Amino acid sequence: MPRIYIYFAVLLLLVGLITTGAMADDACCPPGSGLGFSGSVGLEVTFTPIPPLSYNIESGLSLSLSVSGLAFASHTVFQLSGFESQGLSFDVSLGAVQVGDDILFDPYFSWNDLSVAAQIVGIEIGTDLILADIGSVQTPEYSMAAILKLSSGVNCGFSITTLTGFGATDLVNMLGGIDAPFSHDMLSLFYHTQFLFASAASTKVTVVSGFYFEEELVRLQMDYMGLLSSSTTWFNFTGFSKEVLEIGYRFEEPSLGFLGAVTFNDSFFISSLDFILDLQIDPVRFTSHTSFAATTPPATLPIAFSGQGFALSFAVCDQVTLTSTTLFDATFMFAEQDLAIEAKIDPVSLTSLTTFDPSGFSGEWIKAEVTFSGVSLYTRAGFDFSGIISVSFGFEMTF
């Protein structure tokens, strides 16, 4: 805990010095004038029952500040048992160069990622230096990793990105954890309902023991004249590891896109095959997702049907949006359905998510929010047949 106080003290001192110096030196910003200062403060308290007769209360305090090219964010979590985690991030923009630092304690030091990126004539060069605790609470083990990034984008919708990891794997997490970018865009309705109330998965790379070459990721993308194509290839210290290929086409007016994605494993065999159809005629959008997966012996076919998904969304008077996603398993039997209702009538917004499985009703999540004068007040609750899953309430103030 004393280290955390030191970080806050140093941060406040730096902000004060930068603000005072900038106001004194800049003729356009005399003392007493604004510097584009902005920020936000948020507090959330969550009550979670623990069967049969216990419970847990978690509180999270979020703070963000931004002034003159300097950005700071903090997120602190406490539970009934005491301090749980502390996350800090610093970002500095120096023209074409951006410097960032992410620090995490949970509850002891576990992560520090120092990143530097520069953009020169359309080419971005960056590096991440990571120090992480990959051991246990009883026996900490600190290991270092470095990730080199090179990316460029030119006209005609063509881009290339390479990531090289030393002492780190799962480099795709630096790209949002997205293996197939165009598939992810077309399947946005499925992801929207999936993460409407659930937190997205962590997008941190995995640090391993030893500072050696572990993984290389190369991604090529092309979006030109409606033609969609991408290739994402993974290599490790033994050679080729995995590849995901996408190819499709997107029409305009009405918007219609179809895409095929195939994944090859380290033996150059097909491990999965996906076909996606995405149709949008305002205010309706429909998406179909058909999946095939590799089979295991003694199956005679190399791949077989593994699932089908349908998503439908439409807006009513631009104030209410209804989204439904339905999933079927490998036998084309009903597996899951999510029904989301989102309504916004300023300054109030209401969100509801209802899920069903083969046995019937599975769960319900509801959120209500009101926003006025830069302040948002909200409450969120989830329950199933067994009772309440969790109840949260909080606020966020921007300035």
VEXTIZA-829742 format. One record per residue (C-alpha): z, y, x; residue number from 1. Coordinates in Angstrom, 1 decimal, always signed. Each point is the difference from the previous one (the first is absolute). Last residue first. Layout:
N
c3;c2;c1;n
Z;Y;X;NUM .
...
END
This chain:
399
c3;c2;c1;n
-16.1;+17.2;-15.9;399 .
-0.1;-3.4;-1.6;398 .
+3.0;-1.6;-1.8;397 .
+0.2;-3.7;-0.7;396 .
+2.4;-1.7;-2.4;395 .
+1.6;-3.3;-0.7;394 .
+0.7;-2.9;-2.3;393 .
-0.3;-3.7;+0.5;392 .
+0.9;-3.1;-2.1;391 .
-0.6;-3.5;+1.2;390 .
-0.8;-3.5;-1.2;389 .
+1.8;+0.4;-3.4;388 .
+0.3;-3.1;-2.1;387 .
-0.9;-3.7;+0.5;386 .
-3.0;+0.2;-2.2;385 .
-1.5;+2.8;+2.1;384 .
+1.0;+3.6;+1.0;383 .
-1.1;+3.0;+1.9;382 .
+1.1;+3.6;-0.1;381 .
-1.1;+3.3;+1.4;380 .
+1.3;+3.6;-0.4;379 .
-1.6;+3.2;+1.0;378 .
+0.7;+3.7;+0.7;377 .
-2.6;+2.0;+1.8;376 .
+0.6;+3.5;+1.3;375 .
-2.8;+2.4;+1.1;374 .
+0.6;+2.4;-3.0;373 .
-0.1;-2.8;-2.5;372 .
-0.8;-3.7;+0.1;371 .
+1.3;-2.7;-2.5;370 .
-0.2;-3.7;+0.8;369 .
+0.5;-3.2;-2.0;368 .
-0.5;-3.5;+1.5;367 .
+0.0;-3.4;-1.7;366 .
-0.3;-3.5;+1.5;365 .
-0.2;-3.2;-2.1;364 .
+0.0;-3.6;+1.0;363 .
-1.3;-3.5;-0.5;362 .
-0.9;-0.5;-3.7;361 .
-1.7;-3.2;-0.7;360 .
+0.3;-3.4;+1.8;359 .
-3.5;+0.2;+1.6;358 .
+0.9;+3.5;+1.4;357 .
+0.3;+3.4;-1.5;356 .
+0.6;+3.4;+1.5;355 .
+0.7;+3.4;-1.7;354 .
-0.2;+3.3;+1.9;353 .
+0.9;+3.3;-1.6;352 .
-0.5;+3.5;+1.3;351 .
+1.1;+3.3;-1.7;350 .
-0.8;+3.5;+1.2;349 .
+1.5;+3.3;-1.3;348 .
-0.8;+3.6;+1.1;347 .
-2.8;-0.2;-1.1;346 .
-1.2;-2.9;-2.3;345 .
-0.6;-2.9;+2.3;344 .
-0.3;-3.6;-1.2;343 .
-0.4;-3.1;+2.1;342 .
-0.1;-3.4;-1.7;341 .
-0.2;-3.2;+2.2;340 .
-0.6;-3.5;-1.2;339 .
+0.2;-2.8;+2.6;338 .
-1.1;-3.5;-0.7;337 .
+0.7;-3.2;+1.9;336 .
-1.2;-3.6;+0.5;335 .
-2.2;-1.0;-3.0;334 .
-1.9;-3.2;+0.8;333 .
-3.3;+0.1;+1.9;332 .
+0.9;-3.2;+1.8;331 .
+0.2;+2.0;+3.3;330 .
+2.3;+2.6;-1.7;329 .
-0.8;+2.8;-2.4;328 .
+1.1;+3.6;+0.4;327 .
-0.1;+2.9;-2.6;326 .
+0.3;+3.7;+0.8;325 .
+0.4;+2.6;-2.7;324 .
+0.0;+3.8;+0.4;323 .
+0.6;+2.6;-2.7;322 .
-0.2;+3.7;+0.9;321 .
+1.4;+2.7;-2.3;320 .
-0.6;+3.7;+0.5;319 .
-3.7;+0.4;+0.7;318 .
-0.6;-0.3;-3.7;317 .
+0.4;-3.8;+0.2;316 .
-0.8;-1.6;+3.3;315 .
-1.3;-3.5;+0.7;314 .
+0.8;-2.8;+2.3;313 .
-1.1;-3.6;+0.2;312 .
+0.7;-2.6;+2.7;311 .
-1.1;-3.6;+0.1;310 .
+1.0;-2.6;+2.6;309 .
-1.2;-3.5;+0.8;308 .
+1.4;-2.6;+2.3;307 .
-0.4;-2.7;+2.5;306 .
-3.5;-1.4;-0.5;305 .
-0.8;-2.5;+2.8;304 .
-1.0;+0.1;+3.7;303 .
-1.1;-2.7;+2.5;302 .
-0.9;-2.5;-2.8;301 .
+0.9;-3.7;+0.3;300 .
+3.8;+0.4;-0.3;299 .
+1.9;-2.7;+2.1;298 .
+0.8;+2.3;+1.7;297 .
+1.0;+3.6;-0.6;296 .
-2.0;+2.7;-1.8;295 .
-1.0;+3.4;+1.1;294 .
+0.4;+2.8;-2.6;293 .
-2.2;+1.5;-2.7;292 .
+0.8;+3.2;-1.9;291 .
-1.6;+1.9;-2.9;290 .
+1.1;+3.6;-0.6;289 .
-1.3;+1.9;-3.1;288 .
+0.6;+3.8;-0.4;287 .
-0.5;+2.2;-3.1;286 .
+0.4;+3.7;-0.3;285 .
-0.1;+2.1;-3.2;284 .
+0.2;+3.8;-0.3;283 .
-2.6;+0.3;+1.3;282 .
-2.4;-2.8;+0.6;281 .
+1.3;-1.9;+3.1;280 .
-1.1;-3.5;+0.9;279 .
+1.4;-2.0;+3.0;278 .
-1.2;-3.5;+0.7;277 .
+1.7;-1.9;+2.9;276 .
-0.9;-3.4;+1.5;275 .
+2.4;-1.6;+2.5;274 .
-0.3;-2.8;+2.5;273 .
+2.9;-1.5;+2.1;272 .
+0.5;-2.2;+3.0;271 .
-3.6;-0.4;+1.1;270 .
-0.1;-1.9;+3.3;269 .
-0.6;+1.7;+3.3;268 .
+2.9;-2.0;+1.6;267 .
+2.2;+3.1;+0.3;266 .
-0.4;+0.7;-3.7;265 .
-2.9;+1.6;-1.8;264 .
+0.5;+2.3;-3.0;263 .
-2.7;+0.9;-2.5;262 .
-0.3;+3.1;-2.2;261 .
-2.7;+0.6;-2.7;260 .
-0.3;+3.3;-1.8;259 .
-1.3;+1.5;-3.2;258 .
+0.2;+3.6;-1.0;257 .
-1.0;+1.8;-3.2;256 .
+0.7;+3.7;-0.6;255 .
-2.1;+1.1;-3.0;254 .
-1.4;+2.2;+1.3;253 .
+0.0;-1.2;+3.6;252 .
-0.6;-3.4;+1.5;251 .
+2.1;-1.8;+2.6;250 .
-1.3;-2.9;+2.2;249 .
+1.7;-2.8;+1.8;248 .
+0.8;-1.6;+3.3;247 .
+3.4;-0.9;+1.5;246 .
+0.8;-2.1;+3.0;245 .
+3.6;-1.0;+1.1;244 .
+0.5;-1.6;+3.4;243 .
+2.7;-2.0;+1.7;242 .
+1.3;-1.2;+3.3;241 .
-2.7;+0.1;+2.7;240 .
+1.4;-0.3;+3.5;239 .
+3.1;-1.7;+1.4;238 .
+1.9;+3.3;+0.8;237 .
-0.7;+1.2;-3.6;236 .
-3.0;+1.3;-1.7;235 .
-0.4;+1.3;-3.6;234 .
-3.2;+1.2;-1.6;233 .
-0.5;+2.3;-3.0;232 .
-3.6;+0.5;-1.2;231 .
-1.1;+2.4;-2.7;230 .
-2.9;+0.6;-2.3;229 .
-0.7;+2.1;-3.0;228 .
-3.5;+1.2;-1.0;227 .
+0.0;+2.9;-2.4;226 .
-2.2;+2.2;+2.1;225 .
+2.3;-0.5;+3.0;224 .
+3.5;-1.3;+0.2;223 .
+0.3;-1.9;+3.3;222 .
+3.2;-1.3;+1.6;221 .
+0.7;-1.8;+3.3;220 .
+3.5;-1.1;+0.9;219 .
+1.2;-1.5;+3.3;218 .
+3.5;-1.4;+0.4;217 .
+1.4;-1.3;+3.3;216 .
+3.2;-1.9;+0.3;215 .
+2.7;-1.2;+2.4;214 .
-0.5;+1.4;+3.5;213 .
+3.3;-0.2;+1.8;212 .
+3.3;+2.0;+0.0;211 .
+2.3;-2.9;-0.8;210 .
+1.9;-0.8;-3.2;209 .
-1.7;+0.8;-3.2;208 .
-0.3;+3.3;-2.0;207 .
-1.5;-0.5;-3.5;206 .
-2.0;+3.0;-1.3;205 .
+1.6;+2.2;-2.6;204 .
-1.7;+0.4;-3.4;203 .
+2.9;-1.2;-2.1;202 .
-1.0;-1.3;-3.4;201 .
-0.3;+2.5;-2.8;200 .
+3.1;+0.6;-2.2;199 .
-0.1;-1.4;-3.5;198 .
-0.1;+2.2;-3.1;197 .
-3.8;+0.8;-0.3;196 .
-0.6;-2.2;+3.1;195 .
-1.7;-2.9;-1.8;194 .
-1.4;+2.2;-2.8;193 .
-1.9;+2.2;+2.5;192 .
-0.9;-2.9;+2.3;191 .
-1.9;-1.8;-2.9;190 .
-1.7;+3.3;-1.0;189 .
-1.0;+0.7;+3.6;188 .
-2.0;-3.2;+0.3;187 .
-3.2;+1.9;+0.8;186 .
+1.6;+2.1;+2.7;185 .
+1.7;-3.1;+1.6;184 .
-3.2;-1.9;+0.0;183 .
-1.7;+2.9;+1.8;182 .
+2.7;+0.0;+2.7;181 .
+0.3;-3.7;+0.7;180 .
+3.1;-1.0;+2.1;179 .
+2.1;+2.9;-1.2;178 .
+3.5;+0.1;+1.5;177 .
-0.1;+3.8;-0.1;176 .
-2.3;+0.3;+3.0;175 .
+3.0;-0.1;+2.4;174 .
+1.0;-3.2;-1.8;173 .
-3.2;-1.6;+1.2;172 .
+1.7;-0.2;+3.4;171 .
+1.9;-3.0;-1.1;170 .
+1.0;-0.7;+3.6;169 .
+1.8;+1.9;+2.8;168 .
+0.9;-0.5;+3.6;167 .
-3.2;+1.6;+1.1;166 .
-2.2;+0.9;-3.0;165 .
-3.6;+1.2;+0.0;164 .
-1.3;+1.8;-3.1;163 .
-3.7;+0.8;-0.4;162 .
-1.6;+2.0;-2.8;161 .
-3.7;+0.6;-0.8;160 .
-1.6;+2.2;-2.6;159 .
-3.3;+0.4;-1.8;158 .
-0.3;+2.1;-3.1;157 .
-3.5;+1.5;+0.8;156 .
+1.7;+2.5;+2.3;155 .
+2.3;-1.0;+2.8;154 .
+3.6;-1.3;+0.0;153 .
+1.9;-1.0;+3.1;152 .
+3.0;-2.1;+0.8;151 .
+2.0;-1.0;+3.1;150 .
+3.6;-1.2;-0.2;149 .
+2.2;-1.4;+2.7;148 .
+3.2;-1.7;-1.0;147 .
+2.9;-0.4;+2.4;146 .
+3.1;-2.3;-0.4;145 .
+3.5;-0.1;+1.5;144 .
+2.8;-2.5;-0.7;143 .
+3.7;+0.3;-0.6;142 .
+2.0;-3.1;-0.8;141 .
+3.3;+0.5;-1.9;140 .
+2.3;-3.0;-0.2;139 .
+2.5;+0.3;-2.9;138 .
-2.2;+2.1;-2.2;137 .
-2.9;-2.2;+0.8;136 .
-2.9;+0.5;+2.4;135 .
-3.3;+1.8;-0.3;134 .
+1.4;+3.4;+0.7;133 .
-3.0;+2.3;+0.4;132 .
-1.4;+2.5;+2.5;131 .
-3.5;+1.1;-1.0;130 .
-2.6;+2.1;+1.9;129 .
-3.0;+0.9;-2.3;128 .
-3.3;+1.2;+1.5;127 .
-2.8;+2.1;-1.4;126 .
-3.6;+0.9;+0.5;125 .
-2.0;+1.5;-2.9;124 .
-3.7;+0.7;+0.4;123 .
-1.7;+2.6;-2.2;122 .
-0.6;+2.5;+2.8;121 .
+3.5;-0.5;+1.5;120 .
+3.0;-1.0;-2.1;119 .
+3.3;-0.8;+1.7;118 .
+2.8;-2.3;-0.9;117 .
+3.5;-0.5;+1.4;116 .
+2.5;-2.4;-1.5;115 .
+3.7;-0.8;+0.8;114 .
+1.3;-2.9;-2.0;113 .
+3.8;-0.7;+0.1;112 .
+1.5;-2.9;-1.8;111 .
+3.1;-2.1;-0.4;110 .
+3.1;+2.2;+0.8;109 .
+3.0;-1.2;-2.0;108 .
+0.3;+0.2;-3.8;107 .
-2.9;-0.4;-0.6;106 .
-0.8;+2.9;+2.4;105 .
-3.7;+1.1;+0.0;104 .
-1.8;+2.6;+2.1;103 .
-3.6;+1.2;-0.5;102 .
-1.5;+2.5;+2.5;101 .
-3.2;+2.0;-0.4;100 .
-2.4;+2.0;+2.2;99 .
-3.3;+1.4;-1.2;98 .
-2.6;+1.5;+2.2;97 .
-3.1;+1.9;-1.1;96 .
+2.1;+3.1;-0.8;95 .
+3.5;-0.8;+1.1;94 .
+1.4;-1.6;-3.2;93 .
+3.6;-1.4;+0.3;92 .
+1.4;-2.8;-2.0;91 .
+3.6;-1.2;+0.0;90 .
+1.3;-3.0;-2.0;89 .
+3.5;-1.2;-0.6;88 .
+1.2;-3.1;-1.9;87 .
+3.6;-0.9;-0.5;86 .
+1.3;-3.3;-1.4;85 .
+2.9;-1.7;-1.7;84 .
+3.2;+2.0;+0.4;83 .
+2.9;-1.4;-2.0;82 .
+0.8;-3.2;-1.9;81 .
-0.5;+1.8;-3.3;80 .
-3.5;+1.0;+1.2;79 .
-1.4;+2.9;+1.9;78 .
-3.6;+0.9;+0.8;77 .
-1.3;+3.0;+2.0;76 .
-3.6;+1.2;+0.0;75 .
-1.1;+2.8;+2.4;74 .
-3.2;+1.9;+0.4;73 .
-1.0;+2.7;+2.5;72 .
-3.3;+2.0;+0.3;71 .
-1.0;+2.6;+2.6;70 .
-3.3;+1.8;-0.2;69 .
+1.6;+3.3;-1.0;68 .
+2.7;-1.3;-2.3;67 .
+0.4;-3.2;-1.9;66 .
+3.3;-1.6;-1.2;65 .
+0.7;-3.3;-1.7;64 .
+3.3;-1.4;-1.3;63 .
+0.7;-3.3;-1.8;62 .
+3.5;-1.3;-1.0;61 .
+0.2;-3.5;-1.3;60 .
+3.0;-1.5;-1.9;59 .
+0.6;-3.6;-0.6;58 .
+2.5;-1.5;-2.4;57 .
+0.6;-3.7;-0.1;56 .
+1.4;-2.3;-2.7;55 .
+2.3;-2.9;-0.7;54 .
+0.8;-2.3;-2.9;53 .
-2.5;-2.9;+0.0;52 .
-2.3;+1.1;+1.2;51 .
-0.7;+3.1;+2.2;50 .
-0.9;+3.0;-2.2;49 .
-2.0;+2.8;+1.7;48 .
+0.8;+3.7;-0.4;47 .
-2.3;+2.4;+1.8;46 .
+0.7;+3.6;+1.0;45 .
-2.8;+2.2;+1.1;44 .
+0.2;+3.4;+1.7;43 .
-2.9;+2.3;+1.0;42 .
-0.5;+3.1;+2.1;41 .
-3.4;+1.6;+0.7;40 .
-1.6;+2.3;+2.5;39 .
-2.1;+3.0;+0.6;38 .
-0.1;+2.9;+2.5;37 .
-3.3;+1.8;+0.1;36 .
+1.3;+2.4;+2.6;35 .
+1.6;+2.5;-2.4;34 .
+0.9;+3.6;+0.9;33 .
+3.5;+1.2;+0.9;32 .
-0.9;+0.7;+3.6;31 .
-3.6;+0.9;+0.4;30 .
-2.7;-2.6;-0.5;29 .
-3.4;+1.5;+0.7;28 .
+1.2;+1.4;+3.3;27 .
+1.0;-3.5;+1.1;26 .
+2.5;+0.0;+2.9;25 .
+3.3;+0.6;-1.8;24 .
-0.8;-2.1;-3.1;23 .
-1.2;-2.9;+2.2;22 .
+3.0;+0.2;+2.3;21 .
+2.5;+0.0;-2.9;20 .
-1.7;-2.9;-1.8;19 .
-0.4;-2.1;+3.2;18 .
+3.6;+0.6;+1.1;17 .
+1.4;-0.8;-3.4;16 .
-2.1;-3.1;-0.5;15 .
+1.0;-1.2;+3.5;14 .
+3.7;+0.6;-0.7;13 .
-0.2;-1.8;-3.3;12 .
-1.6;-3.0;+1.6;11 .
+2.4;-0.1;+2.9;10 .
+3.0;+0.0;-2.5;9 .
-1.7;-2.6;-2.2;8 .
-0.7;-2.3;+2.9;7 .
+3.5;+0.4;+1.4;6 .
+1.5;-0.9;-3.4;5 .
-2.1;-3.1;-0.1;4 .
+1.2;-1.0;+3.5;3 .
+3.7;+0.4;-1.2;2 .
-0.7;-2.6;-2.7;1 .
END
